[in-house]
Amino acid sequence: MKITITGASGFVGTHLTRIMIEQGHTVTGVGTSATHPREGTKNFNWISADTTRPGPWQKNISQAEVIINLTGKNIFGYWTKRYKSQIYDSRILTTKHIVDSIPESSQPLLMNTSAIGYYGDGGEDTLAENREPGDDFLASVCIDWEKEALRATEKGCRVVLMRFGVVLGKEGGALAQMIPAFKLFAGGPLGSGRHWFPWIHVADLLQAIIFLMQNKEFSGPFNFCAPETVRQKTFAKELGNALKRPSIMPAPAFMMKLALGEMSKAIMGSQKAVPKALLKEKFQFQFPRLAIALQEILK
């Protein structure tokens, strides 16, 4: 199939590009990076473009059978007014331009990233896909993001909304930012560590994308997180165990607020998300438990 991946040079995008090429698909990657690690590979074409703006890159959207939109500025930064605008625009404007580029007659599959942040701070509640959205900044971003993607249904497209938890994998993602502190014996829980922490191994995330892509009856929202729900302090303990390091150096909430401002609320928000829709459709997780996932990644 002809697949276009926007945000293809990011952590998930790089892994996804590789696996799609290996499966024999013709892939066009789009992103802001000047180059891509797979550039020059057979059946791969790279387009460097600012997807928040209309441009020639949209031609590849109109020719695609599957569009996988992974675009979004990293939320890990100090949330100034300008930074929040970049978080919002990178997601909503890109998705708008993608949907605008889809011809009425082509009806491709659109797989659009969203996030578990859709639910806001859920406290102790279990968050399945039918849960109402939250009302904080990230929730509002996800609401508008999904709304923009769902416009494609008006053109007859099948739309899958992928609500990502924290993605764990080698050489990037969340662990790349966490591991250095643990190796310096400075790792530990964030705040009290009692908030729920939704996670998924990148291998399961990739297989879930393929699973939903291949089953034409599936559409709507899917939580991309592991079946095992853990609190953040449990995650810190398991990561310390996997690295053979202690996890006893907490980052107090007041220090995180001073260092990170508004973003600290997002990091310490509680989201006990479960992949109810994926499990209902009999998707098989390769790494359903955190300890096993971390052992595989860090071996």
C-alpha positions in Angstrom: 0.0 0.0 0.0 0.9 3.6 -0.4 1.4 5.0 3.1 2.2 8.6 4.1 3.5 9.2 7.6 3.6 12.8 8.9 5.9 13.3 11.8 8.0 10.4 10.4 11.3 11.5 11.8 10.2 11.4 15.5 10.8 8.5 17.9 7.7 6.6 16.9 7.8 7.7 13.3 11.3 6.4 12.7 10.3 3.0 14.1 7.1 2.9 12.2 8.8 3.9 8.9 11.2 1.0 9.3 8.5 -1.6 10.0 6.3 -0.4 7.1 9.1 -0.6 4.6 10.0 -4.1 5.9 6.4 -5.2 5.3 6.7 -4.1 1.6 4.7 -0.9 1.7 5.7 2.2 -0.2 6.2 5.0 2.4 6.4 8.7 2.1 7.6 10.4 5.2 6.9 14.0 6.0 8.5 16.1 8.8 10.4 19.2 9.7 13.9 17.5 9.8 16.2 18.2 6.9 16.9 14.4 6.5 15.6 11.1 7.6 17.6 8.0 8.7 15.8 5.9 6.0 16.5 8.4 3.2 17.8 6.5 0.2 16.1 3.3 1.2 14.1 1.5 -1.5 10.3 2.3 -1.4 10.9 5.4 0.8 10.6 9.0 0.0 11.3 11.8 2.4 9.8 15.3 2.3 11.0 18.0 4.6 8.2 20.5 5.2 6.4 22.6 7.8 3.1 20.8 8.0 1.5 23.7 9.9 1.4 25.5 6.5 -0.2 24.4 3.2 2.4 23.3 0.6 3.5 20.8 -2.1 3.7 18.1 0.6 -0.1 17.8 0.6 0.1 16.2 -2.9 1.3 13.0 -1.2 -1.7 13.0 1.1 -4.0 13.0 -1.9 -2.3 9.9 -3.3 -2.1 7.9 -0.1 -4.1 4.8 0.8 -3.2 5.1 4.5 -2.3 8.3 6.3 -0.6 8.0 9.7 -0.4 11.4 11.4 2.2 11.4 14.2 3.0 15.2 14.1 3.2 17.1 17.3 5.7 19.4 19.1 7.2 17.8 22.2 5.2 18.8 25.2 8.3 18.6 27.5 9.3 22.2 27.7 8.5 25.3 29.7 5.0 26.3 28.7 5.2 29.9 27.7 2.3 31.3 25.7 4.4 30.8 22.6 5.3 27.2 23.4 1.7 26.3 24.1 0.8 27.8 20.8 3.4 25.6 19.0 2.1 22.5 20.8 -1.4 23.3 19.6 -0.7 24.5 16.1 1.7 21.6 15.3 -1.2 19.2 15.9 -4.4 20.9 14.9 -3.1 22.8 11.8 -1.2 19.8 10.5 -4.3 17.7 10.9 -6.5 20.3 9.2 -4.2 20.5 6.2 -4.1 16.7 6.0 -7.9 16.4 6.0 -8.3 19.3 3.5 -5.9 17.4 1.1 -8.0 14.2 1.0 -10.0 14.0 -2.2 -13.7 13.2 -1.9 -13.4 10.1 -3.9 -10.2 8.5 -2.5 -11.5 7.6 1.1 -8.1 6.5 2.6 -7.6 5.4 6.2 -6.6 8.2 8.5 -4.8 7.0 11.7 -4.4 10.1 13.8 -2.4 10.4 17.0 -4.0 11.8 20.1 -3.0 11.2 23.7 -4.2 9.8 27.1 -4.0 13.5 28.0 -7.5 13.7 26.4 -8.9 12.6 29.8 -7.2 15.2 31.9 -6.4 14.4 35.6 -8.6 11.3 36.2 -7.6 10.8 39.8 -8.5 7.2 40.8 -11.0 6.6 38.1 -10.4 4.0 35.4 -10.2 5.7 32.0 -11.6 3.7 29.1 -12.3 5.2 25.6 -15.9 6.1 26.5 -14.8 8.4 29.3 -15.6 12.2 28.9 -12.6 14.5 28.2 -10.9 16.6 30.8 -10.8 20.4 30.9 -7.1 21.3 31.1 -4.8 22.5 28.4 -3.7 19.1 27.0 -7.2 17.8 27.1 -8.4 20.8 25.1 -5.6 20.2 22.6 -6.7 16.5 22.2 -10.3 17.5 21.8 -9.6 19.8 19.0 -7.1 17.4 17.5 -9.6 14.6 17.3 -12.3 16.8 16.1 -10.2 18.0 13.2 -9.3 14.4 12.3 -12.9 13.3 12.4 -13.8 15.8 9.7 -12.3 13.1 7.4 -15.4 10.9 8.0 -17.4 13.5 6.1 -15.3 12.4 3.0 -16.1 8.7 3.7 -12.8 8.0 5.4 -12.2 5.5 8.2 -10.7 7.4 11.1 -8.8 5.7 13.9 -7.9 7.9 16.9 -4.7 6.7 18.7 -4.6 8.0 22.3 -0.9 7.4 23.2 0.3 6.8 26.7 4.0 7.2 27.5 5.9 5.3 24.9 8.9 3.2 26.1 11.7 2.0 23.8 15.4 2.0 23.0 17.3 5.1 21.9 14.6 7.7 22.5 11.2 8.4 23.9 10.5 9.0 27.6 13.2 6.7 28.8 16.0 8.7 27.1 15.1 11.6 29.5 14.7 9.4 32.6 17.6 7.0 32.5 20.5 9.5 32.9 19.1 10.6 36.3 18.8 7.0 37.5 22.3 6.2 36.3 23.6 9.1 38.5 21.7 7.7 41.5 19.3 10.6 41.3 16.1 8.8 40.1 12.9 8.5 42.0 9.2 9.3 42.0 7.7 12.6 40.8 5.9 14.3 43.7 4.2 11.8 45.8 4.4 9.2 43.0 0.8 8.1 43.7 -0.6 9.3 40.4 -1.3 6.6 37.8 1.2 6.4 34.9 -0.1 5.0 31.5 2.7 3.4 29.4 3.2 1.2 26.4 6.2 -0.6 24.9 7.0 0.8 21.4 6.8 -2.7 19.9 3.2 -3.1 21.1 2.3 0.4 19.8 3.6 -0.5 16.4 1.8 -3.8 16.3 -1.4 -2.1 17.4 -1.1 0.4 14.5 -0.7 -2.5 12.1 -3.6 -4.5 13.7 -6.0 -1.6 13.4 -4.8 -0.7 9.9 -5.4 -4.3 8.7 -8.9 -4.7 10.2 -11.2 -2.5 8.2 -14.1 -2.6 10.6 -12.2 -0.8 13.4 -12.6 3.0 13.8 -12.8 5.6 16.5 -10.7 6.0 19.7 -8.3 3.5 21.1 -6.2 3.8 24.2 -2.6 2.9 23.3 -1.4 1.8 26.7 -0.5 -1.5 28.4 -3.1 -3.5 30.3 -1.0 -3.3 33.5 -1.8 0.0 35.3 0.9 1.3 37.6 1.4 4.3 39.8 4.4 6.6 39.0 6.3 5.5 42.1 6.0 1.9 41.0 7.3 2.8 37.5 10.3 4.6 39.2 10.9 1.5 41.3 10.8 -0.9 38.4 13.0 1.3 36.3 15.5 1.5 39.1 15.4 -2.3 39.5 16.0 -2.8 35.7 19.0 -0.4 35.9 20.2 -1.8 39.2 19.9 1.7 40.7 18.0 3.0 43.7 14.8 5.0 43.1 14.7 6.9 46.4 15.4 10.5 45.2 11.9 12.0 44.8 11.3 15.3 42.9 9.1 17.3 45.3 6.0 18.8 43.7 6.9 22.3 44.6 10.3 22.0 43.0 8.7 20.6 39.8 6.3 23.5 39.7 9.2 26.0 40.1 11.2 24.3 37.4 8.5 23.4 34.9 5.6 25.8 35.6 2.2 24.7 34.2 3.7 21.6 32.6 4.3 20.1 36.0 0.5 19.6 36.4 0.4 17.5 33.3 3.4 15.4 34.4 1.8 14.7 37.8 -1.7 14.3 36.6 -3.2 10.9 37.3 -4.4 8.8 34.4 -5.4 5.2 35.1 -6.0 4.4 31.5 -6.9 1.0 30.2 -6.8 -0.3 26.6 -10.4 -1.5 26.7 -11.1 -1.2 23.0 -7.9 -3.0 21.9 -8.6 -5.8 24.4 -12.2 -6.1 23.2 -10.9 -6.7 19.7 -8.5 -9.4 20.9 -5.3 -7.5 20.4 -2.4 -9.5 21.9 0.1 -7.4 23.9 3.7 -8.7 23.7 4.7 -6.7 26.7 1.7 -6.4 29.0 3.7 -6.0 32.2 6.1 -3.2 33.0 8.9 -5.3 34.5 9.1 -7.4 31.3 8.9 -4.4 29.1 11.8 -2.6 30.9 13.9 -5.8 30.9 13.6 -6.2 27.2 14.4 -2.5 26.5 17.3 -2.2 28.9 18.9 -5.7 28.4 
